[in-house]
């Protein structure tokens, strides 16, 4: 069985001081979804739960790259967007001259 993380190891992992952790711990639980400690005196966290939080929810983690093969389109004005929208979704005009009555 592995030993739990202590407060100093948590501070090193998220890049804050021990004093900051003690002052802002409750805020970090609500805002950043930091896991609750398994013991209060001294503070200790379960390893697997904290490691999972680090890989998923750490606020300093860079955003994950998109899986798009091409970059997103450039921003356009509202008028340009409407023109592109109408061009993409316009219905072709009906050719009434070629219609025949079947009967």
N, C-alpha and C positions, 0 to 999 in steps of 0.2 A: 504494500500500500504506500502511495506517495504522500509526502507531507504537504499540508495546505500552504498556500501563499500567505506571507505575512504582509503587513502594511508597507514596509520598506520595498519589498519586491513589486507590489502593486504600483507604488509611486514611480519606480524605475521604468515599469512597463508602459505607463501612460504619460510619463514625462512631467511630473509635478513634484513639489516638495511634500514632505510628510505633514508639515503644518497645513498646507493647502488641502491635502486629502481629509484631514480631520475637520477642517472648517467647512468644506464644501461637499462632504460625503452625501448628505441627504439630498442636496440639489442634484448631484450626479446620479443618484438612484432614480429620481423622477425624470430628469431631463435626458440623460444619456443611457438610461436603462442599465446602469452598473449593477451587477449582481449583489445581493445582500451577503454580508459576511456570515460564516457559520458559527463564529464566536465573537463576542463583543470585547472582552478584556482578556488577552490582547486580541486585536482585530486579525482574523484569519479568514481566507477565502478558499473555497474548494477549487482545485486546479482545473478540472475539466470545464466547469461552468465559466470560470474567468477566461480560460483560453478560448472558449467558444465566443465569449463576448468580444474579446480582442479581435478575433478574425471577422466578426460580423458587424459590430456596432460601434467600434471605437471612433469617437468624433474626429480624431486627427488622421484617420485612415483616408488615403486618396480615393477618389471615386473610381468605381470599376469601369473598365473600358467597355464601350458599346460593341456589340457583335456585328455592327453594320459594315459591309464591305466597302461602302462609299460614304463620303462625308455628308452631313446633312445639307440641304439646300440653303442658299443664302437668303437672308431676310429680305422681304419685298414690302412695298407700301400696300396699303389697302386696295388702291385702284389697280395695281399690278396683280395682286392676288385675285381680285374679282375677275379681271380679264383672263387670267389663267384658268380660273374655276369655270367660267362660262365657255371657254374654248374646250376644256376637257369634258364637260358634261352637256354640251349643246347637242340637241337632237338634229339629225340631218333633215333638211326640208323634204316634205312629201312631194313626190313626182306625180302630180295628178293627171298629167297628159297621157300617161301610159296605162292607166287603169281602164279595164273593160268590164262591162256588166256580164256576169255569167248567168245565164238563165235559160 
